[in-house]
Each structure stands twice: as structure tokens, then as C-alpha cells.
Amino acid sequence: MRGLLWLLGLFALAAALAVAGRYNEGYALVVWPPYRIQISLNLLILLLVGGFGAIYALSRLVSRTLALPRAVQRYRARKSRERASQAIYDAVRLRIEGRYGQALKQAADAYEAGEAPGLAALLAARAAHSLRDGERYRAWLAKAAGHDAEVRLARLMTEAKLAVEDRRFDEAAERLADLQAGGQRHIAALRLALRTAQARGNWSEAVRVVRQLVKVKALTVEQADPVKRRAHQEGLRQRAGDAQALAAYWHEVPRDEQRDARLVGDLARALIAADDSAGAQKAIEAQLGTDWDSVLAGLYGRCEGGDVRARLVKGEEWLKREPRDPQLLLTLGRLCVQSQLWGKAESYLEASLAIAPGWGAHVELARLAERIGRTDDANRHYRAAAELARAPEAGSPRRLP
């Protein structure tokens, strides 16, 4: 429709010009001695318009001809950039597909073409690493380092990640330290730092990193708890046998992490082994005062020395809240034995067996029977303890207390 309108417009213009030219009686005289040329004004107008059009077309042709080499050069440069960009894209795609050799070739082509050379070098390094070609991997990393203004953070992250994958944790720690010096501690770097700290046994660093991950919501509390527990367990193990060091370490643990019942149990066992039953007693009482745990209640009876009667009173207070806890009844039996309350000890131990038969209660009853001269009862309880210790549900063999 638009073309038809233009055609009609041109026809109308031509008709208008024809009518106007019909009524134009003027003429033009051109004198160039010894020549005189007389032409109509209409022809002169047509010659001028036509001449102008011809000169304009000729100038455009000359301009285009002179600009042709530069246009060809720009075209070739544009096609080269397009090929380089495609090479970068293909390198990423081929690496994801697992075609590492071709990915390395495409990344090398992009690097030679000067298209994002830092990124191309890193892609080539990743492909070479996947091919287990250590020499080319190092060579491409060196090339990437020459473009640190562009890809320094990406290079350090790549080196750290690949070092962790290869279990070169000391090298990974160095790269992560470089990242930290540059103020870069984002989530991916923190996760690598956590794996590195765990592998190197640097548990204080592992705890610090886990707390940061929880703070930025990269780990849930449930995911972080096992890591923090393991770290604190290793911290306690490294200080085993030194009650003062154990107490100092526990004092530095945040309050919310001290409420882990399993961790309190590990602390109590370490303190008992270091002849600090009073410290173990205090830690267990603090935990059971806020959150009941049957295992800790059983461990409370392992604390020896000090004011046994005070512990017995505390245990009987707990019994009012937990009257059917077999471990608490076993602990009360042990405390009564330490206080030489034989009858009361026997009743507590038998009550523990009535709720949940266990080899520990049988052993305590056997030892109690030996003390009061009831050899047959002692032998019977020893046999029962041995049978429970050998039972499939008992798990791995246990060491008698």
C-alpha cells in the first residue's frame, strides 16, 4: 500500500511539472565567445538538477571506493572478534560437555585472538587440569597471572578450588590467604576455606569459618553443628590430659555451642581422664540443668572424689523429674556404692535393670555383691553382663568399667 501511494505521488509530481513547464516561456542565453547558446529555462533546470545528481553520485562512488580498504579491514576485524567470542563460548560449552581436549583448543584460539585473554587462559588451565596435564595447566595459569588486572580473583579462586580437588591443601591455604588479603571472602571462598581447614586439622580456623557461613546463611544451624562439634572434639583431644588447658579451651567456646550434650559428654570424659572430676561434675550439672540427656546422667556417676553426698542429693533431685531414666538410676546406684549405702545402691541398680537391662548395671551389682560377700550373686551378674556384651545388639565389644 505504501509503495502504491509513493507511485501515485510521483505521477502527480510529474503531471504538475509538465503543466508548470507548459506555461513557462522563459529561456536562458549562454555566451561563450565566439559561441552563443540559447536554451529554454525548463531544459536549463533539468540540466542543473541532472548535473547535480551526476556529480553527487560520482562523489559518492569515489568516496566509497577510497573507503573500501578500511571497510574490508573493519569487516575482517569484526569477523575475527566474532570468531574469538564464539571460541570462548565453545570452550565453556565443550568443557561442560566433558570434551576437554577440544575445550583447550578453543580456549587457546580465543587467547591467541586476544578475546578476553585472561578468561581464555583460565578456561584453558581448567581444561588442561581436567586432562591431568600438569605442565600445560601451570603454563596457562602463568599466562592468566599476566592478566591479573582482569581476572585476579577468578585466577586465585580457580587455583584454590583445583588445589583442594587435588588435595594440595597447603597450596589452597596460600591462595585463600591471598584472597583474604585482598578483602575477598565470599561464600565460595569460605566453603573452600572450611574444607581446607578441616583437611589440615586447623580446627580453630574451621570453627571460625563455619560461624561466618552461618552468619551469611550459607549453612543452616543443623548443618553447622556437626562441623563445630567435630572441631571442638579435636580441640579437646589435642588438650587431653591437661585439665587446665581443657578448662581454658571450654571457657573460649561460645555459650550456644556449650549447650551441645555430646560435646559436654566429651569434655566430661576428658576432664575425668585428667583427674578433674570436679570440673566434669560442674559441666554436666550445668548442661542437665537446662536440657536433659540420659548419657550425661550416666556419666555423672563416673565422677569420683569430692562431695559424693552432694552429688547424690543432686541426682535424687533429678530423679523426681526423670523417675524412669535407667542411666540416672545407674548413676545413683554408683553414688550410693561410693557412699557405702549398700542397700540403697542395690535398689537403684535393680530398678535400672528393671527398666532397661544393661551390662553396666549388672557389673555394678556384681561388684556390690562381692563387697558384701554374696559370691553367687556376683557370678550371676557377671555372666549376665558378659552375655549382654556379646549380644548382637550390643554392637562392638565393650571395655568393662
Long-range contacts (C-beta under 8 A, 24 or more apart in sequence): 80-113, 81-113, 81-115, 83-109, 83-113, 84-109, 84-110, 84-113, 84-114, 84-115, 85-110, 85-115, 87-113, 87-115, 87-120, 88-115, 88-116, 88-119, 88-120, 88-123, 91-120, 91-123, 91-124, 91-127, 92-123, 95-123, 95-126, 95-127, 95-130, 100-127, 100-128, 100-130, 100-131, 101-127, 101-131, 103-127, 104-128, 104-131, 104-136, 111-143, 116-150, 117-143, 117-147, 117-150, 118-144, 118-147, 118-148, 118-150, 118-151, 118-154, 118-155, 119-150, 119-151, 119-154, 121-146, 121-147, 121-151, 122-151, 122-154, 122-155, 122-158, 125-158, 126-158, 126-162, 129-162, 137-162, 152-182, 153-179, 153-182, 153-184, 156-182, 156-184, 157-188, 157-189, 157-192, 160-189, 160-192, 160-196, 161-192, 164-192, 164-195, 164-196, 164-199, 167-199, 169-196, 169-199, 169-200, 170-200, 172-196, 173-200, 185-212, 187-213, 187-216, 187-218, 190-216, 190-218, 191-218, 194-227, 198-227, 198-230, 201-234, 203-230, 203-231, 203-232, 203-234, 203-235, 204-231, 204-235, 206-231, 207-231, 207-232, 225-260, 228-257, 228-260, 229-260, 229-262, 229-263, 232-257, 232-260, 232-263, 232-266, 233-263, 233-266, 236-266, 236-267, 236-270, 237-270, 239-270, 240-270, 240-273, 240-274, 241-273, 241-274, 242-274, 243-271, 243-274, 243-275, 243-276, 243-279, 246-270, 246-271, 246-274, 246-276, 246-279, 247-271, 247-276, 247-279, 250-283, 258-286, 258-287, 259-287, 259-290, 259-291, 261-287, 261-291, 261-293, 261-295, 261-296, 262-295, 264-293, 264-296, 265-293, 265-295, 265-296, 265-299, 268-296, 268-299, 268-302, 268-303, 269-299, 269-302, 272-302, 272-303, 272-304, 277-302, 277-303, 277-304, 277-305, 277-306, 278-303, 278-305, 278-306, 281-306, 281-311, 285-314, 288-318, 292-318, 292-321, 292-322, 294-322, 294-325, 294-326, 294-327, 294-328, 295-327, 297-322, 297-325, 297-327, 297-328, 297-331, 298-327, 298-328, 298-330, 298-331, 298-360, 299-331, 300-331, 301-330, 301-331, 301-332, 301-333, 301-334, 301-335, 302-334, 302-401, 304-338, 308-335, 308-338, 308-339, 309-339, 311-335, 312-336, 312-339, 324-355, 325-355, 326-352, 326-353, 326-355, 326-356, 326-358, 326-361, 327-352, 329-355, 330-358, 330-360, 330-361, 330-364, 333-361, 333-364, 334-364, 337-364, 337-367, 337-368, 342-368, 342-371, 342-372, 357-384, 357-388, 358-388, 359-384, 359-385, 359-386, 359-388, 359-389, 359-394, 359-398, 359-400, 360-385, 360-401, 362-388, 363-400, 363-401
